[in-house]
């Protein structure tokens, strides 16, 4: 039976956010078992990561990491599971298909896994504990953490990322394609980095107060930051019920800027790389529109940023920003919901109209 829903802070999603460092440490303790899966995947010619919703964002991070770790010499696909089912890839025994689904019951993802297995592909399910039977037929199953209580998933995303990071680093090493300067040992820093990022809670509470009167939130980043922006926008929609959108840094200028104005907040993710030049231009331009601007950056990127508030995260290797930049955005989602007098756990399923609507579909 599901636990009784909470009526006040701390809601379940807050507990999940705070639990992430410990849960990721548990994933790291299972490195050797995950690397054995990697050894099988590394033998395949083509690798496809599959997910939907939050899990699609994890798949996109995985795709970006694979490219980055190998200096672009090992390319993979990130596929949305519903699209894959209805516009299939011709998988063969030369394929490895890695399906990310925390519950193991997501209809399209389970069907994508079944299709891949029927085609003779090697299949891997990255899923939560006590997941549905639909993923049990995979050749390998990697468990992440206990099932989420809150509608807006948090810990299941970051633990899936931790498992994917181990998997990908090992695959690239086995292929002898690991780029100079990259090491899977850097992943051991993540729990401590997240604990440090969680200390931003007072500043994030202040940001939530400043953003809560607005009607729209736009976020942008590049590389893994693009997926992070999209994931944060999804959480804001799920927990706060306001319009939110995640964009790739350059893409935000190709149309979206035309429909935005002072009713929106803009949040940029800066990484200390060359792409920050464009990010700074976008934030400065947003000032002409009287938008409220915020930025997430570490000390290496914290200069010449035109924003009303800057959240300083711990300095980290660029690929690990998929974890570190996400944490303050998770906290922002949570405290923004509180500012709007909402329960961030329910996904609006406690409202009769939304509960009735949900009876017409299933995930």
C-alpha positions, 0 to 999 in steps of 0.5 A, a space after each residue: 500500500 502507498 504511504 499516506 500523503 503528507 500535508 506539509 513540509 517536508 514532503 516526500 520529494 524533499 526527503 528524496 532530494 536529500 537522500 541522493 548522496 547516500 543512494 549514489 554511494 550505494 550505486 558506486 559500491 556495486 561498480 563491479 557488477 555494473 562493469 560486468 554488464 558493460 563488458 557485454 555491451 562493449 562487444 556490440 556494434 551499436 548502442 541505443 539508450 531508450 526512455 521516456 519523460 525523466 528517463 529520456 533525459 537520462 538517455 540523452 545524458 548517456 548519449 552526451 557522455 558517450 560522445 564526450 568520453 570518447 572524443 566523438 569516436 563512439 556515437 550512440 542513440 538516445 530514443 524516446 520509447 513511444 517513438 521507437 515502438 511506432 517508428 522502429 529501428 531494425 535491431 539485430 544481434 549486433 545491437 545493445 539496447 539499454 532501457 531506462 524505466 524506474 517502475 518497470 511498468 512504463 508501457 512504451 519502454 517495456 514494449 521497446 525492450 520486448 521488441 529489441 529482445 525479440 530481434 536478438 539484441 542484447 538488452 539491459 534494463 536500468 530500473 528501480 527496486 521491486 520494478 514491474 515484471 515487464 523488465 525482468 526478461 532483459 538480459 541484464 537488470 541494474 537496480 537503482 533505488 527504491 520506488 519513488 513516492 512523489 509524482 515528480 521523480 528525483 532520486 531515481 533519475 540521479 541514481 540512474 545517471 550514476 549507473 549509466 556513468 559507470 556503464 559508459 566509462 567502462 564501455 569506452 575503456 573496453 573499446 580503448 577509446 577513452 579520451 585523455 583527461 577523463 577518468 571514471 574515478 571522478 564519479 566518486 566525487 559525486 556524493 560529496 558534491 551533491 551534499 555541498 550543492 544541497 547547502 544552497 537551500 537558503 539561496 534557493 528558497 530566496 530564488 523561489 520567492 522571487 520567481 513564484 509570482 511569474 507565469 513561466 520559467 525558461 532554462 537553457 544549457 548545452 551538452 548535458 546541461 541541455 538535458 538538465 534544463 529539460 529535466 528541471 522544466 519537467 519537474 517544475 511542470 509536475 510539481 508547480 503546475 506552471 509553464 516551463 521549458 528547457 532549451 539548448 543554449 543556441 536554440 533558445 534564440 531561434 524562436 523562443 525568445 520572440 514569445 518571452 517577456 517580463 512575465 518569465 524567468 530565465 535560468 542559465 547553466 554555465 560550465 566554464 566552457 566556450 559555450 558560456 560566451 553565448 550564455 552570457 549574451 543571452 542573459 544580458 539580452 534578457 535584461 532588455 526584456 525585463 526578465 528575471 535572470 538567474 544563473 547556476 555556475 561554479 567559481 570558474 564560470 562566475 564572471 561577467 554574468 548578467 543575472 539578478 541571482 547566481 547560485 554558486 555550485 561546487 567546482 566539478 569536471 564538466 560531465 559531472 554538472 549533470 548531477 551538480 547543476 541539477 540539485 539546486 533546480 530540484 530544490 527550486 522546484 520544491 520550494 517554488 511549489 511551497 511558495 505557491 501553496 502546492 503539495 509537490 508530491 501529488 502531480 495533481 492526482 489529488 484533484 478530481 478533474 486530473 484524477 478523472 482524466 488519468 483514467 483515460 490513459 496509462 503510462 
